[in-house]
C-alpha cells in the first residue's frame, strides 16, 4: 500500500517551479548606456515594464517566503531561503535599472506643464 500526499508535495512543487523560473532570468545583463538612445516614450514604457517586473518578483518572493516546507523535507528551508534571496537580488537589479532610466528620463525629457 502506497501513501501519496498531495498537500505535502504542493510546496515542494512550488519551490521547484520557482527554481526553474528563477534560473531562466539569470544571465540577463542590461547596458544602462542603451537608455541614452531611447525616446521619452520608450523610456516611459521601459520604466512601466520594470515596475511591473518588480511587483511580480516581490509577489513571487512573498509566496516563497510564506510557503510552508514540511519538516521531513531535508534542505527544504535552505532552498526556500535561497530562492527568496535570489528574488531579492533580482529586485535590487531591477531597481538599479529603474534608477538608471529615471535619471536618463529626467535629463532628456521635458517636464509636462499640465
Secondary structure, 3 states (H helix, E strand, C coil): CCCCCHHHHHHHHHHHHHHHHHHHCCCCCCCHHHHHHCCHHHHHHHHHHHHHHHHHHHHHHHHHHCCCCCCCCCCHHHHHHHHHHHHHHHHHHHHHHHHHHHHHHHHHCCCCCC
